[in-house]
Amino acid sequence: MTSRQTRPRDRAERGIPEATVARLPVYLRALHTLQERGVATVSSEELAAAAGVNSAKLRKDLSHLGSYGTRGVGYEVEYLVYQISRELGLTQDWVVAIIGVGNLGRALAGYGGFASRGFRVAGLLDADESIVGQEIAGMTVENIGRLEELIAERGVSIAVIATPAAAAQGVCDRVVAAGVTSVLNFAPVVLSVPDGVDVRKVDLSIELQILAFHEQRKAGGPGDYDALATGEAPPGTAHYVEAVDL
């Protein structure tokens, strides 16, 4: 692998929709599983089922990569892994710094899947002096005061923010000012960034709330929507009704 030198061409110029880009890692994960099982070729139907999408959507997504498969045979697994990896930039070495080494930051630092996907964690930083200096996953936690220096020294391409919410925006401002234009945010706050900076947000509590909604619906619903419509609020709750023109 080679270190990152320049940013990939803008995907919009190549006509690849963002929704397709979001599904490519899912296809890649399914393909890696097939590789581990020694599967050489896979049909669009089989790959789509493994990825949890329909086969027509998968074929359209892969056509953006110039991969159409072979009628009656399907896709060559190894070559498709290469195509998707190349498109996602995983044939390069992406240097990552994790800022915030609490429980979540420690778990991320110890995750072995980063290296196998082309991501090299090159720095751990924290503001807590009781954590600074600790050895985690073979790396020494450094003081947040060295953030800009570490980014420059180690060629950090992606910053992972796992700080408390109150500190996240300030950390983000610093990494952006230091030249980082890709941020993965685990802090429970929306970050404000300038044009040209990409932020992906991971909020586990939101995902759990969505799952709770579906569990509630499967169990019969949160209550009676008809009762709300007639003005009857559930016992012990305040009732708020807003008219919305559809």
N, C-alpha and C positions, 0 to 999 in steps of 0.2 A: 504494500500500500504506500501511497505517497501522501505527504502532508498537503493540506488544503492551501492552494496558492490563489485561486480566483473563485468567485462565486459562480455557480452554474448559470447557464442562460435562463432568462426568465421563462417560466413555464407557459405563460400566456402567449409568448411569441410562437410557441410550438403547438398551441391549441389544446393543451391538456387541462381539462376542467379540474378545479380544486376538489370536487367530490371524487373524481377518479384518483387523484393523488392520495386522498385520505384512505382509499381502499387498497392501494398498492401494498402497503405493509401487511395487510391482512392476507392478501394473496401470497406474499413472500413467506409469511409464517406457515401457511398451509403447504407451500412447496418444500420448505425445509423439512417438514414432517414427512412428506413423501420421499424426499432424498434419504432420510434416516431409515426408511423402510426399504430402500433399494429400488424404488419405483422409477423407471426410466421415462415413461410417457404417461400423460394423463389427459383424459377428455375434458372438454369444457364443462360438461355436466358434473363430472366427478370433482373437479377443482372448485366449481361454483358451490357445490354442496358442502365441501370442506371449509369454504370461506363464508358460508352463510348468505350468499347472494344468488340471484337467478342467473342462468347460463347466458341469457341474452345480454344482460348488463356486463357480465365478465368479458364476453367476447368484444363488446364495444370498448370497454376499458383497455383491453390488451391491444386493440387495433390502434390506439393512440401511440403505442410503443412500436408499431410496425410489425406486431406479432399476430399472425392470423391462424397459426396451427396448420395441420395437415389433415385434409378430409379423410375420415376413416381411421386416423391414427391419433390425432390430438396434438398436444403440445409436448415438446421435449423438455422435461423437467429441469435439467441442468442449464440449458440455454435460457429458459424463461427466468430462472433464478438470476442469471447474469444480466439479462435485459432489465429486470425490475431493479436489481441492485444498482446498476449503472444509472438508471433514471432517478433513483432516490439519492444518488451521490454516495452510495455505500461502498464503492470501489476505492474511496479515499479514506484517509485517516482523519476523523473529526475529533478535535481536542475539546474536552468538556471540563468545566470547573463547576463544582457544587458549592453553593454559598448557603450556609445554614446546616450545621451538622448535629441537629437534634436526632430524635428517633427516626424520622423519615429520611433525613440526610444520610444517616448511618446505613440505613437499609439500601438506599440508592448506591452508596459508595461500594457496598459489598455485593451488588448485583452482578453476576457473572455474564449476563446476556449482552451487556454493552460492548465488550471487546469483540465478541463474535459477530456483531453487526456493524463494526467499523467505528465504534465510539470509544475513545480512550480518555478515561478520567485522569486528568493531570494535576488536579488541585482541589483541596478541601479547605474551606475558609469559614471562620466563625468569629463572633465578637465576644463570646464568653471565654474569659481567661482560664476557667476551669476545664474547658474543652481543648483550647489551643495547646498544641504540643502532644496531644494524644495520638497514638498510632491506630489508624483505622484502615482495614483492607490494604495494608502495606504502604499507606501514605500517612504523612504527618499533617495534622490539622494546623493550618497557618492562621495568623491574625488577619482579620478583615482589612486592617490597615494596609496590607500588602496587595489588595485586590488588583489595582491598576498595574502594579509591577509584575504580578504573576501572569496576568493576561498577556502582557507584552513579552515576557520572557518565554512563555510556553506556547504562544500562538493559539490561545483559546478561541475557538469558533462558536461555541455554544455555552451559555451560562444557564445553570439550573438553579433556580431560586427556591429554597426550602426554608425560608426564614419566617418568623411571625409576621402577621399581616402588617403591623405598624412599621416594620423595617423594610418591607419588600419594595416599595416605590423608590426609596432612597438608594437601595442596592441596585435596582434596575437602572436608575439614572446614571449611576457610576459605571456600570458595565457598558452601557450604550456610549457614554462619553469616552470610554477606553477603546471603542471600536468594535465591540461585539454587536452583531445585528440579528442574532437568533437567541431567543430566551424561552426556556421551559419553566413555567411558573406553577409551583405547588402551593403558594401562599393563597389564603382565602380572600383575595382582593383583586380587583381589576386594575391592571397596570396601564399607565398612559405612556405611550412611546411615540417617537417621531416617525414620519413616513420612511419606509425603507427598512424598518425593524420588524421582524416577525416574532410574535408571541403566541405560544401555545399554552393554554391553561388546563391544568388537571386539578379538579376539585372533587375529592372522594366523597365529601359530604353531600354534594349535589347528586352524584350518581346514586348514593344510598337513598336519598329522598325520592328519586325517580323510581327506584325499585320498590320503595315503600308504597308509592302511589299505585303501582301495578299489583302489589300484593293485596292492598286494600280493595281494589276493584275486583280481584279474583275472589275475595272473601265476601263480596256482596255490596261493596261501595262504602263510602265514608258516612253515609247517612242517606237521607231522602232528598234528592234534588227537587222533587215535586213539592216537598214541604217548604223548601227555600223559596220556590217560585210563588207559593201562596202566602209568604210572609211569616211562616212559622220557623223560628230559629231553634236549633237543638238546645236542650236544657243546659243552663250554665254558660251560654255563649252570647256574645254580642252579635247582633244581626246587621249586616250591611248589604244593601242592594243597590246596584248601579245599573241604570238603563244604558244599553249600548245599541247604537244603530248599526246593523249589519248590512 
